[in-house]
Amino acid sequence: MKVDHFLDATGLSCPMPIVKTRNAMKDINSGEILEVKTTDKGAKADLTAWTKSGGHELLEQTEIDNVLTFFIRKG
């Protein structure tokens, strides 16, 4: 998958992964993809819900070695 922007939110706890993701999305264009990495387990539900409510698309979500990775296309 071609990623346009990357956000490392590992080591941050709620609500910072959401806050950082929201701020990063302000700086990218519609249709571009943001890759977000976080170790906050709450982000699984939080980022999924935030993506939907913000009109964005969660393309993929993975978890490897306790690191959650989200690929979000800006709406």
N, C-alpha and C positions, 0 to 999 in steps of 0.2 A: 504494500500500500504506500502511495506517495504521501508523505507528511509534509505540510507546509510550515508548521510551527511546533515547538516542543516546550513543555512546561514540566520542570522537575519539582514536585511537591512532596518528595519523600521526606520523612521525618517530621512533617507538619501534622498537627491534629486539627480536628474539626473546630471551627468552620474554615480554617485557612485554605485547604485544598479547593473548596468551592469559591472562596473569595479570590484566590489567585487565578482560578480558571475563568471566572467572570471577568476579571480585569484583562486577562490575556485575550479573551474573545472580543473585547472592545477594539483591539488593535489589529484584528485580521478581517479580511474581506469575506463576504458571503460565498459559500462554496468551498472555502479553504478548510483544511483539516488540521486540527490541533491534537497532538499526542500529549496526554497527561499521565505522569507516573506518580503514584502515591503509595504510602504504606499505611494510611489510615483506613481501617476496615469499614468504617462508617461511610466512606466515600462511595462504596458500592451502591448503596441505596440513594445517597444524597446526590451524587453526580448523575445517576440515571434519572431521578426525578427532576433535577434542575435542567438537564438537557431537554427533556420533554416540555417543561413549562416555559422554557426560553425559545422554543421553536427551532431547536437544533436537532441534529440526528446523531444518535450514538451508533457508530458503525461497527464497533467491535470492542470487547472488553476481555482482558486476559488477566490471569494471576500466575506469576512465576516467582518462586522463592519469596513469598510474602509481599511482593510488589505488584500492585494493581496497575494495569495500563488501560487507558481509555483512548479511543480514537473518535473524536467528535467533529462532525462537519457543521460549520456555522450556517444557520438558516438565513 
